[in-house]
Amino acid sequence: QEKKVKEKDVDLIKDQISREDEERSLFMERYIKQEVENDVYSKHPEFVKCANHLDEIHWLTPVELDDEFEYYPIGESIFKRFRKKLFKKKFSNIPDTPEIRKMIEDYYKEIEADAKQRIEHFNQKRKEAEKRSLDETETNIYEEEMDRFYRSKRGYKKYENHLNETRWMTKEEMENQDEFLEEVIPKWKIVLKRAFVTTGILLVVALIWFFRNLSIEDEQKAFLIVKLSEDRGHVYIDKNLAVGLSANVPYPLKPGEHEISLIRSGYIATPKLHKIDVNAEDTIHIAFDLTAQLPEETGLVRINALYGDARIFADGEFHGTLAQNTFLILPAGDHTLSLEKEEYSSAPRQHVFKLDAGDTIDISFNMRRIKSGKKTGSSSGLVDVGLIEVRSNIKNADIFLDGQKTSFKTDYVLQKIPFGQHILSVSKKGYKIYPEERAVRLNKKQKHASIDFTLTSASKHITINTLPVKGAIYINGKRIGDGSVKATLPLGKHTISFGNVDYYEKPKEQIITITEDGSSYFNFNYASNFYIEFTPGGVLPSSNLGYISSGHILEGVKFKQSKQNGPETKFEQIVNGNIWELGYAFQYRNPPGCDAIAINFNIPKNFDLSGKIKLKIWCYKTKSNYPLAIKGNSYYQVIINNYKFRKEVLPKNSKENMSKSRYDEFVVNEYLKVGFNRIIIATTESTSAHLALWKIAVE
């Protein structure tokens, strides 16, 4: 019994050594290939050494680097490159064997051929770029020569089409075509024209100012003196800025009735308004007292509009013009703000908002010119105002006044709303509104109005799942999560699409219809497209997915990798390619054993092993008996992850019937695992005729 235990320990150690040898062999191949690439590509100035965030090295030409987002150039000084070439010994850490030398020679041929092909592609692209640059230069020279020639020809002008192509034509030629329609005016002419226009405008303004002042001097005048303790604030006469007025200095104005107001932001003037009636040659004296508003009881309103002469009305009271009052200091509370300008209308008509102490809010108006004769609104000093009470069955709906969102929610009473007709509406996410809007009119007879809105749910809570893996889920083009998501969507149709998942085919884009009484759960399935094929020529679709080992099995399930003692590779005319020929030669080989092919591959972490995974083996029995064998049978065994999945199988087909549609198939998902897997196909001790193995696939 102790002897058996020791033999088992020895077997385990041998198996461990075999695995380490295999890993060391793979590492050696990668190291040799990398060294050959560095040696070959570094000799050509067309290649640039690059790396990615994983420190993986790749040599690229400048053309390839322009289309690359993962790799970036590695800068090396001339001294560093010279030192590497001088002191570095190629392949100093690997054994010098015929197999290694053959591998190095093959890699050199392969990589030098690749370098040659990529250099040819780079040179071709460079020549194309040089030709384009030359063509552009020739085109520019040709256009300059054409311009120089036609500028001296009388009657010719330069015109341009929608493609920015130009042509010189006479007036008659231009009228007989419909492509080149826009005249190209030289920049010096544009500058000269603008200079003439600007000079003309300034001259006209100067003349108007001169004659206006001349006419004022000829008219009879009255005089106004405003008494102020300090020369601050702006005085307005009939809501127009009194330009040039200074405190305690006579200011000329037309005889008649006038309204005088003093505006200073952050202060309250007492009285708010002086109404005067002055005769020609009279001088009238008025005075204002300014009282500062307390900062802890006020807030700041910044106004953004295009025209500086627009008049500001806050809660129906005149607050000067925009040029002098781009911001207002108002007491905390509810306010209504509007702008007025002759022959212009504002959008919105007014802003209704709530101002808290210490707050700063921004308000914008769009001013549009209206047709002559159309009323632009009241321009009196005080505007009559009323109240509008807005209610809804679902509270906290946003209130809109005349198309402009206010800062209030239902239920609420809008205060200081100017007389006239107003349009009210409400909005709340996920709800339908009935009616969509209501019109009310405020006047002296009806200063208070109440309106109601009914809100009904217009959305539904749904759950979307992807099976059996977690895929990205997009609703109407927007990514909302992975695998399983919950969302609230409006009733109606929505487009559901999905992201890519490695080794799976994503569901097709679909349109779902959400109804009040419809389903709330939607499941979408990803279909597996995991496929790896192993042949004597390599691994498909990519060698990065796995690798092939050849060797033999001495006993049990212990695989010994060997290139000398293992299956032979032969060309088969039927499939026009190479196949493996496996046999059992215990008494004819040294060391003895059953020929075997091991396929090694990884299953990704996100893969669902509960579905069917098929192992397909294109193997065939032959009439090629072993020496001294009277009757030949081509048996084979299947070992999956050190488990004898099939101890002895006789192929269904013969070598003479080889084809893509003739293979042995097994379901193997319960024997596989996430991560590294190994499947071995080997002959058995009962085999007495060679086994033809064309390829193996896992899907």
Disulfide bonds with the S-S distance in Angstrom:
none
